[in-house]
Amino acid sequence: MTALGFLYPGHSAEDDYPRIEQLLGSDIRVDVVHTDIGEDAHRVDALRRMGAAERLTAGVEELRLAGVESVVWACTSGSFVYGWEGAHEQVRGLARAAGMPASSTSFAFVNAVREIGARTVAVGATYPEDVAELFAGFLRAAGVEVTGVRSSGIVTAAEVGTWGEAEVLALARAADHPDAQAVLLPDTALHTAAHVPALEKELGKPVLTANQVTVWEGLRLTDRRVNAPALGSLFLREPIVQV
């Protein structure tokens, strides 16, 4: 049994995690601890407060007692708003507090893009435009070419959590670009675990979503590879993008 730990801010799409655990169909356990979201706002100052060290470390002890082998800060915007270096410092602090390998959803996206072999990506973000552009900047800092960013301008995670398959598909379609080898949907408040195969079939290319890449990152930190086609191209053992 491999136990993965996740620090999830508030309550929006946390039910993606038990769904992903089920879809993995293996000896994987997913443990989620909720952190204090503070002000629910996709605004840089609020997001930086949400990702503050004291809020993350508050949930670490519960995960440690649960016997997890890795911990991931399950939040994209609450990590990339610190910038490339600041996000590194955030996860270094989390690893020190947890005493185990740690990461965040922002780095999960970078590592997942590399895993599938994509060099160019399109971004479909629920966030306001300024926040969405910060995510694109984070990807560029990692050497990923961003073909374009589609912003939905949603201010709260609570609203994002109400979206269903139709809205998610519409966002992915609007974000897609002919030159993009993959489409990224970066918000852990967005329910996507049940929709990845439909998204990839619709677009004809890999689609990386926040909760999907977050769990994959937890597995990566423990050196586990799981073949789970129901979770999309990222969970196939062989990359499908030719570069």
SEKOL-96909 format. One record per residue (C-alpha): residue in one letter; y, z negated, x. Coordinates in steps of 0.02 Angstrom, whole numbers, plus 32768, in hexadecimal, padded with zeros to 4 digits. Example, Ala and Ser with C-alpha at 12.3 -4.5 7.8 and 13.67 -1.06 7.14 Angstrom:
# residues 2
A7F1F7E7A8267S7FCB7E9B82AC
# end
This chain:
# residues 243
M800080008000T80AD8030803FA813C7FCF7FF0L81E9801E7FEEG82897FBC7FCBF832580007F78L83CF7FB17F59Y841180047EBBP84C47FE97E7EG84D07FAF7DCBH846B7FFF7D3ES847380B97D1AA83DA811D7D4CE836D80987D9DD82DD80CC7D2CD82CA81657D9DY827880F17E1DP81DE80B87DBAR81CE816D7D7FI81CD81AA7E33E815181227E63Q80DD81647DDBL80F5821A7E0FL80CC81F27EC4G801C81CB7E89S7FF0816E7F27D7FEC80BF7F70I80A980B17F6CR810980207F1FV81C280327EF6D82297F917EECV82DB7F9A7EAAV835C7F107EBAH84037F287E61T84A57F097EBED854B7ED97E73I85A67F797E4AG86507F267E38E86C67FA37DE7D866980387DA1A86D980C27DE2H86BF815D7E4BR875B81337EACV875B81207F68D879C806D7F6DA872180337EE7L8690808D7F3CR86B7803E7FE4R86B67F927F93M86117FBB7F3DG85C27FE47FE5A86077F4C8040A858E7EEF80B1E85907E4E804CR855B7EAA7FAFL84CB7F008005T848A7E6B8065A84897E027FC6G83EE7E607F8BV83937E6B8031E83387DC58028E82E47DF17F84L82A47E937FCER82697E3C806CL82077DBE8004A81BA7E4E7FA3G816F7E8B8047V81C47F348050E81BB7F9880F1S82607FF680E3V83027FE48084V8376806C8045W842480557FFBA840880C07F61C84B980FE7F50T8506819F7F8ES85BE81847F6CG85B880D07FA7S8581810D8053F85D681B48078V8681816E8049Y8679810F80EEG866F81B2814FW85E981E581CBE860281568246G862780D481C1A858A81018161H852580EC8200E856F80408219Q854880158164V848E80398179R84887FE68225G84CA7F4881D4L844C7F588148A83BD7F6C81C4R83F67ED28224A84007E6B8184A83587EA98144G82FC7EA681E9M82AE7F5081C3P82D9800981C4A836A80328150S83C980C98112S84338106807FT842F81948003S84B481F48065F844581FA80FFA83B0821D808FF840682BF805AV842782F1810EN837382CE8142A832D832480A8V839483C180C8R834C83C58178E829D83A68135I829E843F80C6G82EF84A8814EA838D84D480EER842A85008150T849C852480BCV84AD84BC801EA851284BA7F7EV854B84147F34G855083EA7E7BA85A783417E6ET85CA82D67DD6Y865B82877E36P871482AF7E2FE8746833B7EA5D878A82CE7F32V86EB82667F3AA867C83017F30E86DA834D7FC4L86B882B1802AF85FF82CD8011A861183818049G866E834280E3F85E082C98107L856383578101R85CE83C38173A85D8833381F0A851A833D81F5G851F83F7821BV84F68433816BE855584C9812AV859784AD8079T85AF854E8017G861084F97F8BV862C845B7F27R8629844C7E6BS867B83AE7E27S8661836A7D78G86F082ED7D85I869082597D3CV86DE81B37D66T865381367D3BA859B81257D64A858080E87CB2E85B281927C6EV854881EF7CEEG84B281887CB7T84BE81D17C07W84A082847C41G83FE82D87C12E83A083707C50A841783EE7C01E84AF83A67C5AV845283997D00L8417844D7CF4A84C784887CC9L850F842E7D61A848C84797DD4R84A985287D91A856585187DA4A855484D77E56D84D9855A7E95H851385E07F0DP84B6867D7F48D84CA86467FFEA848A85957FE0Q83D685758014A83D384D37FB0V8439847B7F2AL846683C37F3AL848D834E7EA8P84D182AF7EFAD84DA821F7E7FT845881967E6AA84A281717DBEL8461821C7D86H83B482257D37T835982AF7D95A82A882757DBEA825E82CC7D26H82C1836C7D3EV82A683A67DF2P821D84277DCEA828584727D40L831F84777DAFE82C284CF7E3CK8272854B7DC3E831C85717D76L8375858C7E1DG82E485D27E81K830985607F16P82F584AA7F4CV835D842B7EEEL837E83817F3DT83B382F37ECBA83EF82467EF8N836281D67EBBQ82DE82537EF5V8321825A7FA8T833C819D7FAAV828381797F8CW825282028007E82C281AE8088G826C8107806BL81C6815C808CR820B81B38127L8241810C8170T818D80CF8160D8144817081A9R80F0819B8104R80E0824D80C1V80AB8262800CN808083097FBCA80CA82FD7F0DP80F783A97EC6A8138835B7E25L81CA831A7E8EG81F983C67ED0S81F884257F73L822C838E7FD9F8185833D7FB3L811C83D17FE7R80CC83BB8090E810E846180D1P81C6849480CBI81E1852D805CV8287856C809EQ827A85EE8128V830985EC81A6
# end
